Amino acid sequence: MIAVKIGSDPNAPLGPPERLFLFADLNAEGDSFGRVLDVSKDGRFLVSKKVTDETPGRKLIYIQNWFEELKRLAPSDEGK
């Protein structure tokens, strides 16, 4: 993926291309919707990247229906 700087004048020349990242680093399968990358509201790229047992760093734990799990593990006293 590359980026170029553009100006507000449609006739202005584009800036030189700059590489952002290589697609070889991304998870080619994407998520359950087939997306490999997305852009957040603040303009950052959200990327699905291959992770192996040898990949250093943190692990992400995905919990479906986490609010229901939270209510089960830490019930509130609201209903009493």
N, C-alpha and C positions, 0 to 999 in steps of 0.2 A: 504494500500500500504506500502510495506516495502522496505528498501534499505540495501545492504551489500557492504562493501568496498572490492574492488578487486585490485590485484596487476598486474604488467606487466608480471610476470612469470605465465604461465598457470598452473603450478603445485603448486603454492602457495595456502594456505588455504584461504577461504573466511572469511571476518570479521563477527562479530555477527550481526544478523538482527536488524534493527532499524525501528520502526514504523514512517512513515511520516505523515499519516493522515488516518482517518476512512472513508470508502465509505458511511457510514450512513449520513455523513455531506454533501454529494454531491447531486446534482440534478439528480435523476435517469433517467429523461427523456432526459437529454442532450440538445444540441442545435438542430437546424433544420437538422443537419447532423447526429444526434444520438451520438455525442461525449460528454463525460462527462469531460474529461480532455485532455490536450495536453501539449507539451513541447515547450517552446519558443527557439529561436536560442541561447540565452545565458544560457539555461539549467534550467530556472525556470519553474515550473508547472503552467499552466493556468487551472483553475478549475471552473466548473459550479456548483455553490452552491445554495441550497434552500434559498430563502429570504422570510420572512414573514413581516407583518406590525410591529411585535414586534422585528424584527432584528435591533439592533442598527447600526449606521454607515451611510455611504453615499449611495445615490441611483445612479444607472447608467441609463442614458438616451441614448437610441440607436436611431440614425437618419439614415434612409436609404437615399441614394442619397444626402448626406450632401453637396457635392460640388455644386450641382444644387441649393439646398436651399440657400447656401451661396451667389451664384451669384444672386439669386432672391432678397435676403435681402440686399446685399451690392454690387450693380453692379459697375463694374470698368469703368473708362473713356477711356479704351483702344480702343473701337470700334468707338469713335467719332472723 
